[in-house]
């Protein structure tokens, strides 16, 4: 995936050297293939899978280093609960929410993304 392809699918630009960008893409391909329970990244990649990869990279880069902490709050009568939603798990949630149809098409896990051995994530839900 080139930087231009990445910009096409995400609208974002990246400021990595070509060598560093290729490293990011290679790791993302390996990780996404693993999350989709694929034995390896396909040699021929359809546009929808490339779009999923680009947005996977975008979501992961958003939570790289020190992510922006977003605080969510809920109130019921006199009780308020607040929590940070700044973990990388939200990268998977974002991907699942926006691209569940593509994930379902390519996933070999049965359903969704396989995040951890016995825990999975798809379409905004853990199972």
ZILIN-V891713 format. One record per residue. N is the residue number from 1. SS is DSSP state (a for helix, b for strand, c for the rest). BURIAL is # if it has 9 or more other ideal C-beta (glycine too) atoms within 8 Angstrom, else .. Layout:
BEGIN
n ss burial
N SS BURIAL
N SS BURIAL
END
This chain:
BEGIN
n ss burial
1 c .
2 c .
3 a #
4 a .
5 a #
6 a #
7 a #
8 a .
9 a #
10 a #
11 c .
12 c .
13 c .
14 c #
15 c .
16 c .
17 c .
18 a .
19 a .
20 a .
21 a #
22 a .
23 a .
24 a #
25 a #
26 a .
27 a .
28 a #
29 a #
30 a #
31 a #
32 a #
33 a #
34 a #
35 a #
36 c #
37 c .
38 c #
39 c .
40 c .
41 c #
42 c .
43 c .
44 c .
45 c .
46 c .
47 a .
48 a .
49 a #
50 a #
51 a #
52 a #
53 a #
54 a #
55 a #
56 a #
57 a #
58 a #
59 a #
60 a #
61 a #
62 a .
63 c #
64 c .
65 c .
66 c .
67 c #
68 c .
69 c .
70 c .
71 b .
72 b .
73 b .
74 b .
75 b .
76 b .
77 c .
78 c .
79 b .
80 b .
81 b .
82 b .
83 b .
84 b .
85 c #
86 c #
87 c .
88 c .
89 a .
90 a #
91 a #
92 a #
93 a #
94 a #
95 a #
96 a #
97 a #
98 a .
99 c #
100 a #
101 a .
102 a #
103 a #
104 a #
105 a .
106 a #
107 c #
108 c .
109 c #
110 c .
111 c .
112 c #
113 b #
114 b #
115 b #
116 b .
117 c .
118 c .
119 b .
120 b #
121 b #
122 b #
123 c .
124 c .
125 b .
126 b .
127 c .
END
